[in-house]
Amino acid sequence: MACAVSTEAAGFDLDTPWGLHPKVSIRPEQFGALLYHFGTRRLSFLKSPALLRVVDRLDTEPSARAACLAAGVSEQQLRTYANALAVLADSTMICPR
């Protein structure tokens, strides 16, 4: 039986260890950050400082869920952040560790 609020979004597993792709550079901005992938030449925008805090913690926390919680994301917000991380994973800005 599934729980009332699923935190798996678009196949993104919050309980997997994720990290920034080695070819991605982050440039913090007032609105959040710019991510540039030197391999694909893609540019992504993180439209909130909170999402930047999550991405910054991906490499050091044991899972994406732990990175979210360490960055101050509430249990109720996890699905929203899982969706954002799924987009970053689809564009190879982040990858499983």
N, C-alpha and C positions, 0 to 999 in steps of 0.2 A: 504494500500500500504506500503510495507516495505521500509526502508531507504536504500540508496546505500551501506552503510557500517553497517552491523548488528554487534552489540556487544554482542549478545547472542551466546555463544559457547557451543556446546554439552549439551544444556539444562541449562547452567549456567546463572542465572539471576544476572546481576551486580547491580540491584536496590534492592536486598534483603540484609538485614544485615547478615553478616557472621562473624565467629570468629574461632580462633584456637580451636581445640577439647581439652577438659580439660585434656586428657591423652597424649597430645603431648608436647614434649620438643623441643626447638630450640637451636641449637649450632651454633652461627655465625662463619663463616669461610671467608677467603680471597675471595673465589670464589662466596660466597653467604651464604649458611647455610646448615646444616643437620637438618632434622626433624625426630624425633623418636617417634613412637606411642607405648606407653607402653601397650595398650590393644591388638593391633594386631601384635605387634613386627615388624612393617614395618619401614623401613628407606627410607626417600625421600631426594633428593638433590634439593636445590634451586640454580640454576646455575647462578644467578646474584644477586648482591647486591640490585638492583632496585626491584626485586621480593621480597626479604627479607623486604624491606621498606614497600611494599604493605601488606604483611602478618602481619607485626608488627602493622599496623594501622587498621586491620580488626576489632579488638575488640572495638576500640574507635570511629570509624567513623560510620555514620548512614547507610552506604551501602558499598558494594564492589566497586562500581563506585567511591564513595567519597574517599575511601581508596586509590584507584589508583591515583586519581587526587591529593590528599594530598601528595602522595609519588613522585609526579612529572611526572607521566605517561601522555603523551599527548593523545588527543582524537583519533589521528591516530593509537596509539599503544594499545588502549583499547581491540581490538579483540585478540591480541596476549596474553595480560595478562588475559583476560577472559578464553582463552584456557588453560593457565597454572593453573588458579584457578579451572577450571573444573576438571583437573587431580587431584589436591589436594583434592577436594570435593569427587571425586570418590574413593579415597583411605582413606577417612575419616580423613584426616589431618586437614581439616577445616570443619565446620558444620554451618548450619543456626542458628542464635541466636533467 
